[in-house]
Amino acid sequence: MGAVVSCFEAIFRTIGSVIMAIISGIGNMLTAIINGIVAFFGIIISCLTCGRSGGNRRYRHRGMGGSRVRSTV
């Protein structure tokens, strides 16, 4: 009688594993599709704004900055 119960447990465990694999696969496909859509819109926005999107509107200075050499004369 114990062998029958063990067989049913194995069957239900296998069915559960199959269902979880299917759900995981669907989740991974949805994640890949959403990431692709987000990347596509990021490219479109970057193209329309000439790569200046993101709120970083500070101008960069191209001077010497803090690397000036002092003379010890």
Z-matrix of the N, CA and C atoms (Angstrom, degrees):
N
C 1 1.458
C 2 1.522 1 110.98
N 3 1.326 2 117.21 1 -33.28
C 4 1.466 3 121.12 2 179.76
C 5 1.516 4 112.33 3 -66.92
N 6 1.331 5 116.55 4 -29.62
C 7 1.462 6 120.36 5 179.87
C 8 1.525 7 110.60 6 -68.78
N 9 1.319 8 117.13 7 -35.12
C 10 1.468 9 121.05 8 179.49
C 11 1.522 10 110.05 9 -67.32
N 12 1.324 11 116.50 10 -43.99
C 13 1.467 12 121.10 11 178.81
C 14 1.521 13 109.52 12 -63.54
N 15 1.310 14 118.27 13 -41.60
C 16 1.457 15 122.13 14 178.33
C 17 1.526 16 110.93 15 -63.32
N 18 1.313 17 116.77 16 -37.72
C 19 1.465 18 120.98 17 178.81
C 20 1.522 19 110.08 18 -65.92
N 21 1.331 20 117.90 19 -44.36
C 22 1.460 21 121.04 20 178.14
C 23 1.535 22 111.48 21 -64.11
N 24 1.310 23 116.97 22 -38.77
C 25 1.470 24 120.50 23 177.32
C 26 1.524 25 110.47 24 -61.64
N 27 1.317 26 116.78 25 -42.58
C 28 1.470 27 120.77 26 179.76
C 29 1.526 28 111.03 27 -65.65
N 30 1.331 29 116.59 28 -38.99
C 31 1.464 30 120.36 29 178.93
C 32 1.526 31 110.10 30 -64.17
N 33 1.331 32 117.34 31 -48.18
C 34 1.464 33 120.50 32 -179.49
C 35 1.522 34 111.74 33 -65.88
N 36 1.331 35 117.17 34 -36.23
C 37 1.463 36 120.61 35 177.26
C 38 1.531 37 110.62 36 -64.25
N 39 1.340 38 116.69 37 -40.60
C 40 1.465 39 121.58 38 178.00
C 41 1.522 40 111.39 39 -66.12
N 42 1.331 41 116.97 40 -43.35
C 43 1.466 42 120.51 41 177.90
C 44 1.526 43 110.17 42 -62.38
N 45 1.306 44 117.40 43 -41.66
C 46 1.467 45 121.13 44 177.29
C 47 1.521 46 111.87 45 -62.63
N 48 1.314 47 117.03 46 -40.88
C 49 1.463 48 120.96 47 178.41
C 50 1.526 49 111.52 48 -64.91
N 51 1.324 50 116.66 49 -39.37
C 52 1.466 51 120.78 50 178.60
C 53 1.524 52 110.57 51 -65.23
N 54 1.324 53 116.59 52 -45.26
C 55 1.468 54 120.16 53 179.29
C 56 1.523 55 110.75 54 -62.13
N 57 1.325 56 117.52 55 -42.42
C 58 1.467 57 120.53 56 179.64
C 59 1.525 58 111.07 57 -66.38
N 60 1.331 59 118.16 58 -36.54
C 61 1.467 60 121.03 59 177.31
C 62 1.525 61 110.79 60 -65.54
N 63 1.328 62 117.19 61 -39.77
C 64 1.462 63 120.93 62 178.31
C 65 1.525 64 110.22 63 -65.12
N 66 1.324 65 117.50 64 -45.83
C 67 1.466 66 121.20 65 179.16
C 68 1.521 67 110.75 66 -63.00
N 69 1.317 68 117.12 67 -41.74
C 70 1.467 69 120.74 68 178.50
C 71 1.525 70 110.99 69 -63.53
N 72 1.320 71 117.07 70 -40.73
C 73 1.464 72 120.65 71 177.92
C 74 1.516 73 112.24 72 -63.78
N 75 1.328 74 116.71 73 -42.05
C 76 1.467 75 120.29 74 177.81
C 77 1.521 76 110.04 75 -63.88
N 78 1.319 77 116.53 76 -42.33
C 79 1.465 78 120.00 77 178.23
C 80 1.516 79 112.33 78 -62.33
N 81 1.322 80 116.95 79 -41.36
C 82 1.466 81 120.44 80 178.49
C 83 1.522 82 111.63 81 -66.29
N 84 1.329 83 117.29 82 -38.30
C 85 1.464 84 119.79 83 177.68
C 86 1.529 85 110.79 84 -65.46
N 87 1.324 86 117.28 85 -43.40
C 88 1.468 87 120.21 86 178.56
C 89 1.528 88 111.21 87 -63.04
N 90 1.328 89 116.60 88 -40.41
C 91 1.459 90 120.04 89 178.17
C 92 1.524 91 110.91 90 -62.59
N 93 1.322 92 117.51 91 -42.80
C 94 1.468 93 121.02 92 179.08
C 95 1.522 94 111.29 93 -64.80
N 96 1.326 95 117.23 94 -40.86
C 97 1.466 96 120.38 95 179.11
C 98 1.524 97 110.65 96 -65.31
N 99 1.323 98 117.59 97 -45.21
C 100 1.469 99 121.00 98 -179.91
C 101 1.522 100 110.63 99 -64.07
N 102 1.336 101 117.86 100 -42.20
C 103 1.465 102 120.31 101 177.85
C 104 1.527 103 111.18 102 -62.81
N 105 1.318 104 117.36 103 -37.54
C 106 1.459 105 120.76 104 177.09
C 107 1.516 106 112.05 105 -65.26
N 108 1.334 107 116.76 106 -41.60
C 109 1.469 108 120.50 107 178.85
C 110 1.518 109 110.46 108 -65.22
N 111 1.323 110 117.41 109 -43.07
C 112 1.464 111 120.82 110 178.97
C 113 1.526 112 110.94 111 -62.97
N 114 1.320 113 117.23 112 -42.77
C 115 1.468 114 120.47 113 178.44
C 116 1.527 115 110.85 114 -64.55
N 117 1.339 116 117.46 115 -39.16
C 118 1.458 117 121.32 116 178.91
C 119 1.524 118 110.85 117 -62.51
N 120 1.337 119 116.84 118 -47.26
C 121 1.458 120 119.55 119 179.05
C 122 1.525 121 111.17 120 -66.15
N 123 1.331 122 117.69 121 -33.71
C 124 1.468 123 120.34 122 175.55
C 125 1.521 124 111.48 123 -62.01
N 126 1.326 125 116.54 124 -40.43
C 127 1.470 126 120.53 125 178.05
C 128 1.524 127 110.31 126 -66.34
N 129 1.339 128 117.06 127 -43.43
C 130 1.465 129 120.86 128 -179.78
C 131 1.531 130 110.41 129 -62.51
N 132 1.322 131 117.27 130 -46.07
C 133 1.469 132 120.49 131 -179.57
C 134 1.513 133 110.33 132 -64.71
N 135 1.319 134 117.78 133 -41.78
C 136 1.457 135 121.15 134 178.40
C 137 1.525 136 111.04 135 -62.40
N 138 1.314 137 116.99 136 -37.90
C 139 1.469 138 120.96 137 179.12
C 140 1.523 139 110.76 138 -68.94
N 141 1.323 140 117.84 139 -43.18
C 142 1.459 141 121.38 140 -177.87
C 143 1.522 142 112.68 141 -69.19
N 144 1.335 143 117.07 142 -30.00
C 145 1.459 144 120.72 143 -178.53
C 146 1.523 145 112.24 144 -101.66
N 147 1.319 146 117.70 145 11.74
C 148 1.471 147 123.53 146 -178.45
C 149 1.520 148 112.26 147 56.46
N 150 1.314 149 117.10 148 33.75
C 151 1.463 150 121.85 149 176.93
C 152 1.513 151 114.17 150 75.82
N 153 1.335 152 118.49 151 16.62
C 154 1.462 153 120.90 152 -176.92
C 155 1.510 154 112.87 153 -105.86
N 156 1.309 155 118.88 154 18.38
C 157 1.456 156 120.13 155 -179.71
C 158 1.520 157 109.88 156 -83.34
N 159 1.303 158 116.21 157 165.72
C 160 1.451 159 120.56 158 176.02
C 161 1.504 160 113.92 159 115.05
N 162 1.321 161 119.31 160 -3.39
C 163 1.449 162 121.32 161 174.82
C 164 1.513 163 114.57 162 82.54
N 165 1.312 164 120.26 163 -0.26
C 166 1.462 165 122.28 164 179.29
C 167 1.522 166 107.86 165 -91.09
N 168 1.321 167 116.78 166 89.52
C 169 1.455 168 120.92 167 -173.69
C 170 1.524 169 112.15 168 -107.06
N 171 1.286 170 118.96 169 17.82
C 172 1.459 171 121.46 170 177.50
C 173 1.518 172 109.44 171 -77.00
N 174 1.300 173 115.02 172 140.18
C 175 1.460 174 119.62 173 177.59
C 176 1.517 175 108.86 174 -86.05
N 177 1.284 176 116.77 175 141.14
C 178 1.467 177 121.37 176 -179.92
C 179 1.517 178 109.25 177 -94.81
N 180 1.301 179 115.58 178 134.23
C 181 1.455 180 121.17 179 176.93
C 182 1.513 181 108.94 180 -89.30
N 183 1.315 182 116.15 181 137.79
C 184 1.464 183 119.63 182 -178.07
C 185 1.527 184 110.99 183 -107.09
N 186 1.287 185 117.48 184 29.91
C 187 1.463 186 121.09 185 -179.56
C 188 1.512 187 111.54 186 -84.98
N 189 1.306 188 115.16 187 -162.90
C 190 1.460 189 120.78 188 -178.81
C 191 1.524 190 111.57 189 -73.10
N 192 1.309 191 116.29 190 -26.72
C 193 1.463 192 118.93 191 179.38
C 194 1.513 193 110.59 192 70.84
N 195 1.304 194 117.28 193 -133.63
C 196 1.458 195 121.58 194 -178.28
C 197 1.511 196 113.33 195 -97.32
N 198 1.301 197 118.75 196 14.86
C 199 1.461 198 120.42 197 -175.14
C 200 1.528 199 112.02 198 -104.33
N 201 1.318 200 117.59 199 32.99
C 202 1.461 201 120.24 200 179.11
C 203 1.528 202 110.16 201 -78.24
N 204 1.293 203 115.20 202 141.46
C 205 1.463 204 121.14 203 -178.98
C 206 1.517 205 108.42 204 -97.63
N 207 1.319 206 117.64 205 128.17
C 208 1.454 207 121.29 206 -179.58
C 209 1.540 208 108.45 207 -93.17
N 210 1.283 209 115.05 208 140.15
C 211 1.455 210 118.31 209 178.34
C 212 1.524 211 109.11 210 -87.94
N 213 1.286 212 116.53 211 143.81
C 214 1.468 213 122.12 212 -179.32
C 215 1.514 214 110.93 213 -108.85
N 216 1.322 215 116.14 214 51.75
C 217 1.461 216 120.63 215 -178.57
C 218 1.477 217 111.05 216 -88.55
